[in-house]
C-alpha cells in the first residue's frame, strides 16, 4: 500500500505555503511541533 496521501498533494497545489502561514498567523496558531512543515514535506 502506498503511504502517500493524494489529498495533501492536491491541497499543496491549491494553497501555497505562504498562504498557509498567513492563515495560521491570522488565527494565532503557533507551529511549535512543525506540523505545517511536515505537511508540506509529506505532500511530495
HELIX and SHEET records of a PDB file:
HELIX    1   1 UNK A    6  UNK A   14  1                                   9    
HELIX    2   2 UNK A   17  UNK A   26  1                                  10    
HELIX    3   3 UNK A   35  UNK A   42  1                                   8    
END                                                                             
